[in-house]
Amino acid sequence: MSTTKQNDMNNVQFTPEGQLAGINVQFSTKAQLGRPVDPNSKRQQRLATAPGRKTGRPVNPLSARQVRLAELNAKRANGTLKRGRPVNPTSARQVRLAELAVRRAAGGVKRGRPVGSGKKGNSAIIKTTTPCGVDVVVVG
């Protein structure tokens, strides 16, 4: 094939409306992936008359995965579904948190940073009012 003829073939524009009309195929402007689908084929007509029919591999309700999913759905409906990693109540962290909760309930531990700790622990805050009526706060 000569190069000029090849270049002419490369420059030909594909018009699907015109070329597919002869074989009775509908063209949509969406991306056409794969071969065109003939809406009058027996398979397409069978699928159109049975919209509730499922295609693909059938589900085995007795498989291990389906049994596990059914149990999860039952627990989810009951509200007994536990999510995440289970807590070990005898771990060092859980023992420490339990002791802290007991001390906090007894009033021995306060939350947050203690007031007056560190270098500025013995500084005093003095609030005074000047003769002209301005409030002055002195920290020192």
Secondary structure, 3 states (H helix, E strand, C coil): CCHHHHHHHHCCCCCHHHHHHHHCCCCCCCCCCCCCCCCCCHHHHHHHHCCCCCCCCCCCCCCHHHHHHHHHHHHHHHCCCCCCCCCCCCCHHHHHHHHHHHHHHHCCCCCCCCCCCCHHHHCCEEEEECCCCCEEEEEC
